Amino acid sequence: MNARKSTVALCALDAAAWALVAGATFMSGSDPATLGLDRSAGMAVTALFLVTGAPAIVLAWRNRAPTTALILALAFPVTLALAFVVAVLAFS
């Protein structure tokens, strides 16, 4: 598989992960005391996707800068996992 096809597949997975995580945090039925934390997490994931995933999608769609698009597409899940680990450590 070439870099463009890999990037497009990874962008699709990034978009699915963003939709799942953001949807779960925005539609959370949690306690009103922690609802603000859920919404903040949803906004942070959305901002992360807009900075990494969305430009990767545009670059892959336009067939421009395939290496940059692949790096941006890989940055979203790596940064999301890192943010999750930091949040778990901070709240435990």
MMTF fields as JSON, N, C-alpha, C and O atoms, coordinates in Angstrom:
{
  "mmtfVersion": "1.0.0",
  "mmtfProducer": "UNKNOWN",
  "numBonds": 367,
  "numAtoms": 368,
  "numGroups": 92,
  "numChains": 1,
  "numModels": 1,
  "chainsPerModel": [1],
  "groupsPerChain": [92],
  "chainIdList": ["A"],
  "bondAtomList": [4, 2, 8, 6, 12, 10, 16, 14, 20, 18, 24, 22, 28, 26, 32, 30, 36, 34, 40, 38, 44, 42, 48, 46, 52, 50, 56, 54, 60, 58, 64, 62, 68, 66, 72, 70, 76, 74, 80, 78, 84, 82, 88, 86, 92, 90, 96, 94, 100, 98, 104, 102, 108, 106, 112, 110, 116, 114, 120, 118, 124, 122, 128, 126, 132, 130, 136, 134, 140, 138, 144, 142, 148, 146, 152, 150, 156, 154, 160, 158, 164, 162, 168, 166, 172, 170, 176, 174, 180, 178, 184, 182, 188, 186, 192, 190, 196, 194, 200, 198, 204, 202, 208, 206, 212, 210, 216, 214, 220, 218, 224, 222, 228, 226, 232, 230, 236, 234, 240, 238, 244, 242, 248, 246, 252, 250, 256, 254, 260, 258, 264, 262, 268, 266, 272, 270, 276, 274, 280, 278, 284, 282, 288, 286, 292, 290, 296, 294, 300, 298, 304, 302, 308, 306, 312, 310, 316, 314, 320, 318, 324, 322, 328, 326, 332, 330, 336, 334, 340, 338, 344, 342, 348, 346, 352, 350, 356, 354, 360, 358, 364, 362],
  "bondOrderList": [1, 1, 1, 1, 1, 1, 1, 1, 1, 1, 1, 1, 1, 1, 1, 1, 1, 1, 1, 1, 1, 1, 1, 1, 1, 1, 1, 1, 1, 1, 1, 1, 1, 1, 1, 1, 1, 1, 1, 1, 1, 1, 1, 1, 1, 1, 1, 1, 1, 1, 1, 1, 1, 1, 1, 1, 1, 1, 1, 1, 1, 1, 1, 1, 1, 1, 1, 1, 1, 1, 1, 1, 1, 1, 1, 1, 1, 1, 1, 1, 1, 1, 1, 1, 1, 1, 1, 1, 1, 1, 1],
  "groupList": [{"groupName": "MET", "atomNameList": ["N", "CA", "C", "O"], "elementList": ["N", "C", "C", "O"], "formalChargeList": [0, 0, 0, 0], "bondAtomList": [1, 0, 2, 1, 3, 2], "bondOrderList": [1, 1, 2], "singleLetterCode": "M", "chemCompType": "L-PEPTIDE LINKING"}, {"groupName": "ASN", "atomNameList": ["N", "CA", "C", "O"], "elementList": ["N", "C", "C", "O"], "formalChargeList": [0, 0, 0, 0], "bondAtomList": [1, 0, 2, 1, 3, 2], "bondOrderList": [1, 1, 2], "singleLetterCode": "N", "chemCompType": "L-PEPTIDE LINKING"}, {"groupName": "ALA", "atomNameList": ["N", "CA", "C", "O"], "elementList": ["N", "C", "C", "O"], "formalChargeList": [0, 0, 0, 0], "bondAtomList": [1, 0, 2, 1, 3, 2], "bondOrderList": [1, 1, 2], "singleLetterCode": "A", "chemCompType": "L-PEPTIDE LINKING"}, {"groupName": "ARG", "atomNameList": ["N", "CA", "C", "O"], "elementList": ["N", "C", "C", "O"], "formalChargeList": [0, 0, 0, 0], "bondAtomList": [1, 0, 2, 1, 3, 2], "bondOrderList": [1, 1, 2], "singleLetterCode": "R", "chemCompType": "L-PEPTIDE LINKING"}, {"groupName": "LYS", "atomNameList": ["N", "CA", "C", "O"], "elementList": ["N", "C", "C", "O"], "formalChargeList": [0, 0, 0, 0], "bondAtomList": [1, 0, 2, 1, 3, 2], "bondOrderList": [1, 1, 2], "singleLetterCode": "K", "chemCompType": "L-PEPTIDE LINKING"}, {"groupName": "SER", "atomNameList": ["N", "CA", "C", "O"], "elementList": ["N", "C", "C", "O"], "formalChargeList": [0, 0, 0, 0], "bondAtomList": [1, 0, 2, 1, 3, 2], "bondOrderList": [1, 1, 2], "singleLetterCode": "S", "chemCompType": "L-PEPTIDE LINKING"}, {"groupName": "THR", "atomNameList": ["N", "CA", "C", "O"], "elementList": ["N", "C", "C", "O"], "formalChargeList": [0, 0, 0, 0], "bondAtomList": [1, 0, 2, 1, 3, 2], "bondOrderList": [1, 1, 2], "singleLetterCode": "T", "chemCompType": "L-PEPTIDE LINKING"}, {"groupName": "VAL", "atomNameList": ["N", "CA", "C", "O"], "elementList": ["N", "C", "C", "O"], "formalChargeList": [0, 0, 0, 0], "bondAtomList": [1, 0, 2, 1, 3, 2], "bondOrderList": [1, 1, 2], "singleLetterCode": "V", "chemCompType": "L-PEPTIDE LINKING"}, {"groupName": "LEU", "atomNameList": ["N", "CA", "C", "O"], "elementList": ["N", "C", "C", "O"], "formalChargeList": [0, 0, 0, 0], "bondAtomList": [1, 0, 2, 1, 3, 2], "bondOrderList": [1, 1, 2], "singleLetterCode": "L", "chemCompType": "L-PEPTIDE LINKING"}, {"groupName": "CYS", "atomNameList": ["N", "CA", "C", "O"], "elementList": ["N", "C", "C", "O"], "formalChargeList": [0, 0, 0, 0], "bondAtomList": [1, 0, 2, 1, 3, 2], "bondOrderList": [1, 1, 2], "singleLetterCode": "C", "chemCompType": "L-PEPTIDE LINKING"}, {"groupName": "ASP", "atomNameList": ["N", "CA", "C", "O"], "elementList": ["N", "C", "C", "O"], "formalChargeList": [0, 0, 0, 0], "bondAtomList": [1, 0, 2, 1, 3, 2], "bondOrderList": [1, 1, 2], "singleLetterCode": "D", "chemCompType": "L-PEPTIDE LINKING"}, {"groupName": "TRP", "atomNameList": ["N", "CA", "C", "O"], "elementList": ["N", "C", "C", "O"], "formalChargeList": [0, 0, 0, 0], "bondAtomList": [1, 0, 2, 1, 3, 2], "bondOrderList": [1, 1, 2], "singleLetterCode": "W", "chemCompType": "L-PEPTIDE LINKING"}, {"groupName": "GLY", "atomNameList": ["N", "CA", "C", "O"], "elementList": ["N", "C", "C", "O"], "formalChargeList": [0, 0, 0, 0], "bondAtomList": [1, 0, 2, 1, 3, 2], "bondOrderList": [1, 1, 2], "singleLetterCode": "G", "chemCompType": "PEPTIDE LINKING"}, {"groupName": "PHE", "atomNameList": ["N", "CA", "C", "O"], "elementList": ["N", "C", "C", "O"], "formalChargeList": [0, 0, 0, 0], "bondAtomList": [1, 0, 2, 1, 3, 2], "bondOrderList": [1, 1, 2], "singleLetterCode": "F", "chemCompType": "L-PEPTIDE LINKING"}, {"groupName": "PRO", "atomNameList": ["N", "CA", "C", "O"], "elementList": ["N", "C", "C", "O"], "formalChargeList": [0, 0, 0, 0], "bondAtomList": [1, 0, 2, 1, 3, 2], "bondOrderList": [1, 1, 2], "singleLetterCode": "P", "chemCompType": "L-PEPTIDE LINKING"}, {"groupName": "ILE", "atomNameList": ["N", "CA", "C", "O"], "elementList": ["N", "C", "C", "O"], "formalChargeList": [0, 0, 0, 0], "bondAtomList": [1, 0, 2, 1, 3, 2], "bondOrderList": [1, 1, 2], "singleLetterCode": "I", "chemCompType": "L-PEPTIDE LINKING"}],
  "groupTypeList": [0, 1, 2, 3, 4, 5, 6, 7, 2, 8, 9, 2, 8, 10, 2, 2, 2, 11, 2, 8, 7, 2, 12, 2, 6, 13, 0, 5, 12, 5, 10, 14, 2, 6, 8, 12, 8, 10, 3, 5, 2, 12, 0, 2, 7, 6, 2, 8, 13, 8, 7, 6, 12, 2, 14, 2, 15, 7, 8, 2, 11, 3, 1, 3, 2, 14, 6, 6, 2, 8, 15, 8, 2, 8, 2, 13, 14, 7, 6, 8, 2, 8, 2, 13, 7, 7, 2, 7, 8, 2, 13, 5],
  "groupIdList": [1, 2, 3, 4, 5, 6, 7, 8, 9, 10, 11, 12, 13, 14, 15, 16, 17, 18, 19, 20, 21, 22, 23, 24, 25, 26, 27, 28, 29, 30, 31, 32, 33, 34, 35, 36, 37, 38, 39, 40, 41, 42, 43, 44, 45, 46, 47, 48, 49, 50, 51, 52, 53, 54, 55, 56, 57, 58, 59, 60, 61, 62, 63, 64, 65, 66, 67, 68, 69, 70, 71, 72, 73, 74, 75, 76, 77, 78, 79, 80, 81, 82, 83, 84, 85, 86, 87, 88, 89, 90, 91, 92],
  "secStructList": [7, 7, 2, 2, 2, 2, 2, 2, 2, 2, 2, 2, 2, 2, 2, 2, 2, 2, 2, 2, 2, 2, 2, 2, 2, 2, 6, 7, 7, 7, 7, 6, 6, 6, 2, 2, 2, 2, 2, 2, 2, 2, 2, 2, 2, 2, 2, 2, 0, 0, 0, 0, 0, 2, 2, 2, 2, 2, 2, 2, 2, 6, 6, 7, 7, 2, 2, 2, 2, 2, 2, 2, 2, 2, 2, 2, 2, 2, 2, 2, 2, 2, 2, 2, 2, 2, 2, 2, 2, 2, 6, 7],
  "xCoordList": [0.847, 0.0, 0.899, 1.872, 0.577, 1.411, 1.047, 0.096, 1.821, 1.635, 0.278, -0.323, -0.215, -1.493, -2.641, -3.503, -2.659, -3.73, -3.657, -4.685, -2.462, -2.289, -2.781, -3.431, -2.465, -2.883, -4.398, -4.998, -5.013, -6.473, -7.135, -8.11, -6.619, -7.175, -6.99, -7.9, -5.823, -5.562, -6.418, -6.861, -6.649, -7.526, -8.949, -9.628, -9.402, -10.746, -10.828, -11.827, -9.787, -9.77, -9.687, -10.315, -8.921, -8.851, -10.219, -10.631, -10.917, -12.241, -13.225, -14.05, -13.142, -14.031, -13.717, -14.627, -12.433, -12.049, -12.476, -12.955, -12.303, -12.728, -14.236, -14.695, -15.008, -16.462, -16.896, -17.819, -16.244, -16.6, -16.282, -17.124, -15.073, -14.666, -15.417, -15.913, -15.503, -16.203, -17.69, -18.293, -18.273, -19.689, -19.942, -20.93, -19.047, -19.214, -19.058, -19.752, -18.166, -17.976, -19.066, -19.499, -19.519, -20.566, -21.94, -22.761, -22.192, -23.492, -23.478, -24.374, -22.483, -22.323, -23.486, -23.924, -23.963, -25.029, -24.478, -25.116, -23.298, -22.64, -23.222, -24.115, -22.697, -23.105, -22.918, -21.921, -23.846, -23.701, -22.416, -21.934, -21.863, -20.626, -19.439, -18.495, -19.47, -18.347, -18.681, -17.874, -19.849, -20.248, -19.326, -19.063, -18.838, -17.911, -16.6, -16.019, -16.131, -14.908, -15.124, -14.241, -16.299, -16.605, -16.643, -16.089, -17.29, -17.367, -16.001, -15.685, -15.199, -13.839, -13.008, -12.241, -13.159, -12.441, -12.908, -12.094, -14.199, -14.72, -14.188, -13.862, -14.1, -13.548, -12.059, -11.565, -11.337, -9.9, -9.659, -8.752, -10.456, -10.311, -10.671, -10.022, -11.7, -12.086, -10.99, -10.676, -10.405, -9.311, -8.107, -7.463, -7.807, -6.701, -6.951, -6.039, -8.185, -8.514, -8.422, -7.95, -8.865, -8.801, -7.371, -7.096, -6.455, -5.058, -4.288, -3.365, -4.651, -3.89, -4.674, -4.204, -5.84, -6.594, -7.184, -7.102, -7.774, -8.411, -7.399, -7.665, -6.25, -5.269, -4.75, -4.467, -4.628, -4.187, -5.2, -4.826, -6.477, -7.526, -7.458, -7.546, -7.302, -7.24, -6.014, -6.111, -4.863, -3.653, -3.762, -3.338, -4.327, -4.48, -5.496, -5.305, -6.568, -7.609, -7.076, -7.421, -6.237, -5.668, -4.403, -3.82, -3.988, -2.786, -1.551, -0.723, -1.444, -0.33, 0.42, -0.204, 1.705, 2.578, 2.198, 1.75, 2.367, 1.927, 2.64, 2.037, 3.912, 4.63, 4.101, 3.918, 3.859, 3.301, 1.909, 1.571, 1.107, -0.234, -0.183, -0.973, 0.733, 0.871, 1.331, 0.837, 2.263, 2.73, 1.596, 1.435, 0.813, -0.325, -1.377, -1.967, -1.617, -2.601, -2.145, -2.971, -0.847, -0.316, -0.261, -0.305, -0.168, -0.071, -1.35, -1.291, -2.507, -3.766, -3.878, -4.095, -3.742, -3.9, -2.791, -3.031, -1.583, -0.484, -0.738, -0.575, -1.127, -1.395, -2.625, -2.656, -3.633, -4.834, -4.492, -4.961, -3.682, -3.268, -2.428, -2.591, -1.542, -0.723, -1.587, -1.358, -2.565, -3.462, -4.284, -4.555, -4.677, -5.422, -4.567, -5.042, -3.319, -2.42, -2.195, -2.201, -1.997, -1.8, -3.052, -2.942, -4.232, -5.469, -5.648, -6.069, -5.333, -5.456, -4.488, -4.855, -3.28, -2.308, -2.697, -2.473, -3.271, -3.649, -4.828, -4.895, -5.751, -6.956, -6.912, -7.925, -5.764, -5.686, -4.873, -4.707],
  "yCoordList": [-1.166, 0.0, 1.238, 1.302, 2.206, 3.41, 4.397, 4.188, 5.472, 6.44, 7.128, 7.397, 7.418, 8.124, 7.247, 7.717, 5.991, 5.089, 4.857, 4.799, 4.727, 4.562, 5.793, 5.683, 6.956, 8.198, 8.348, 8.758, 8.023, 8.119, 7.148, 7.508, 5.925, 4.95, 5.426, 5.305, 5.961, 6.456, 7.679, 7.843, 8.531, 9.691, 9.251, 9.854, 8.21, 7.687, 7.153, 7.367, 6.463, 5.981, 7.142, 7.097, 8.176, 9.364, 10.018, 10.381, 10.165, 10.796, 9.953, 10.493, 8.641, 7.76, 7.846, 7.9, 7.859, 7.966, 9.305, 9.374, 10.374, 11.691, 11.721, 12.215, 11.194, 11.195, 10.38, 10.772, 9.263, 8.412, 9.095, 9.146, 9.61, 10.227, 11.535, 11.767, 12.379, 13.653, 13.422, 14.091, 12.49, 12.183, 11.651, 12.012, 10.791, 10.233, 11.307, 11.27, 12.251, 13.282, 14.344, 14.822, 14.722, 15.742, 15.196, 15.929, 13.944, 13.34, 12.587, 11.789, 12.838, 12.13, 12.422, 13.563, 11.384, 11.539, 11.478, 10.935, 12.033, 11.94, 12.947, 13.731, 12.895, 13.768, 15.235, 15.564, 16.115, 17.526, 18.164, 19.14, 17.628, 18.182, 17.934, 18.725, 16.855, 16.536, 16.769, 16.456, 17.31, 17.543, 18.542, 18.419, 19.519, 20.494, 19.859, 20.246, 18.886, 18.176, 17.37, 17.303, 16.761, 15.991, 16.899, 16.566, 18.023, 18.951, 19.532, 19.733, 19.8, 20.296, 19.246, 19.578, 17.996, 16.924, 16.819, 16.608, 16.964, 16.932, 18.074, 17.885, 19.254, 20.395, 20.216, 20.601, 19.635, 19.401, 18.386, 18.566, 17.328, 16.318, 16.922, 16.633, 17.754, 18.413, 19.356, 19.392, 20.12, 21.021, 20.235, 20.629, 19.129, 18.282, 17.732, 17.677, 17.326, 16.815, 17.923, 17.684, 19.119, 20.229, 20.636, 21.146, 20.415, 20.781, 19.68, 19.977, 18.42, 17.32, 16.552, 16.401, 16.075, 15.205, 15.905, 15.39, 17.063, 17.78, 18.222, 18.041, 18.794, 19.12, 17.881, 17.937, 16.773, 15.534, 15.08, 14.62, 15.211, 14.836, 15.721, 15.232, 17.019, 17.952, 17.669, 17.645, 17.456, 17.177, 15.86, 15.775, 14.844, 13.556, 13.66, 13.069, 14.4, 14.552, 15.285, 14.945, 16.29, 17.059, 16.425, 16.936, 15.298, 14.58, 15.475, 15.471, 16.237, 17.152, 16.729, 16.307, 16.831, 16.57, 15.277, 15.328, 14.121, 12.868, 12.527, 11.94, 12.889, 12.595, 13.449, 12.952, 14.71, 15.599, 15.143, 15.15, 14.75, 14.274, 13.021, 12.881, 12.114, 10.894, 11.212, 10.618, 12.135, 12.53, 13.162, 12.861, 14.026, 14.642, 13.606, 13.666, 12.651, 11.607, 10.715, 10.24, 10.485, 9.693, 10.495, 9.916, 11.798, 12.64, 12.614, 12.712, 12.485, 12.509, 11.344, 11.596, 10.082, 9.002, 8.982, 8.622, 9.369, 9.382, 10.441, 10.173, 11.618, 12.694, 12.4, 12.732, 11.784, 11.404, 10.377, 10.485, 9.391, 8.39, 9.026, 8.697, 9.925, 10.614, 11.463, 11.474, 12.166, 12.979, 12.091, 12.472, 10.92, 9.987, 9.512, 9.457, 9.168, 8.714, 9.828, 9.579, 11.048, 12.182, 12.409, 12.68, 12.299, 12.496, 11.404, 11.683, 10.173, 9.08, 9.293, 9.095, 9.686, 9.931, 11.137, 11.131, 12.156, 13.356, 13.101, 13.678, 12.241, 12.032, 10.765, 10.37, 10.131, 8.918, 9.155, 8.243],
  "zCoordList": [0.0, 0.0, 0.0, 0.752, -0.831, -0.898, 0.208, 0.96, 0.291, 1.379, 1.315, 2.355, 0.116, 0.003, 0.497, 1.239, 0.095, 0.542, 2.051, 2.727, 2.564, 4.008, 4.759, 5.799, 4.222, 4.864, 4.839, 5.832, 3.725, 3.634, 4.614, 5.274, 4.713, 5.657, 7.095, 7.915, 7.395, 8.741, 9.065, 10.202, 8.078, 8.283, 8.578, 9.409, 7.906, 8.182, 9.607, 10.294, 10.053, 11.437, 12.426, 13.484, 12.094, 12.948, 13.091, 14.193, 11.976, 12.009, 12.811, 13.549, 12.67, 13.441, 14.932, 15.76, 15.272, 16.682, 17.259, 18.391, 16.479, 16.952, 17.185, 18.214, 16.234, 16.371, 17.583, 18.296, 17.817, 18.949, 20.284, 21.181, 20.402, 21.669, 21.912, 23.014, 20.905, 21.082, 21.328, 22.167, 20.61, 20.831, 22.226, 22.865, 22.702, 24.05, 25.123, 26.139, 24.91, 25.934, 25.886, 26.934, 24.695, 24.612, 24.998, 25.548, 24.721, 25.028, 26.354, 26.63, 27.153, 28.419, 29.363, 29.503, 29.992, 30.972, 32.377, 33.279, 32.565, 33.862, 34.847, 34.524, 36.019, 37.109, 36.704, 36.061, 37.061, 36.702, 37.221, 36.645, 38.289, 38.838, 37.919, 37.904, 37.156, 36.262, 34.793, 33.917, 34.521, 33.139, 32.451, 31.255, 33.186, 32.62, 32.196, 31.182, 32.965, 32.585, 31.31, 30.455, 31.186, 29.981, 28.753, 27.706, 28.891, 27.755, 27.413, 26.24, 28.425, 28.173, 27.441, 26.538, 27.822, 27.134, 25.688, 24.789, 25.458, 24.092, 23.248, 22.076, 23.833, 23.095, 22.836, 21.776, 23.795, 23.608, 22.496, 21.684, 22.448, 21.392, 20.036, 19.031, 20.012, 18.76, 18.286, 17.096, 19.203, 18.834, 18.332, 17.36, 18.993, 18.553, 17.155, 16.33, 16.894, 15.561, 14.509, 13.397, 14.852, 13.896, 13.579, 12.492, 14.522, 14.306, 13.575, 12.816, 13.79, 13.195, 12.133, 11.005, 12.477, 11.572, 10.371, 9.256, 10.573, 9.464, 8.4, 7.212, 8.781, 7.738, 7.007, 5.811, 7.721, 7.07, 6.027, 4.948, 6.351, 5.404, 4.16, 3.033, 4.374, 3.239, 2.371, 1.144, 3.009, 2.239, 1.47, 0.317, 2.102, 1.419, 0.292, -0.771, 0.513, -0.509, -1.741, -2.873, -1.509, -2.616, -3.193, -4.149, -2.594, -3.028, -2.973, -3.884, -1.892, -1.681, -0.423, 0.55, -0.426, 0.722, 1.444, 2.589, 0.802, 1.406, 2.712, 3.61, 2.825, 4.064, 5.212, 6.323, 4.952, 5.979, 6.386, 7.57, 5.412, 5.718, 6.581, 7.515, 6.283, 7.076, 8.492, 9.451, 8.633, 9.969, 10.77, 11.953, 10.145, 10.839, 11.199, 12.278, 10.299, 10.583, 11.734, 12.514, 11.846, 12.954, 14.256, 15.341, 14.157, 15.348, 16.172, 17.397, 15.525, 16.275, 17.264, 18.449, 16.837, 17.819, 18.876, 20.029, 18.476, 19.44, 20.512, 21.702, 20.101, 21.055, 21.9, 23.085, 21.304, 22.057, 23.133, 24.266, 22.786, 23.769, 24.875, 26.05, 24.502, 25.493, 26.432, 27.641, 25.888, 26.715, 27.652, 28.791, 27.178, 28.025, 29.187, 30.321, 28.923, 29.982, 30.999, 32.205, 30.521, 31.423, 32.285, 33.48, 31.68, 32.442, 33.491, 34.614, 33.133, 34.097, 35.26, 36.419, 34.96, 36.026, 36.884, 38.094, 36.275, 37.014, 37.952, 39.038, 37.537, 38.34, 39.178, 39.754, 39.254, 40.089, 41.338, 42.149]
}
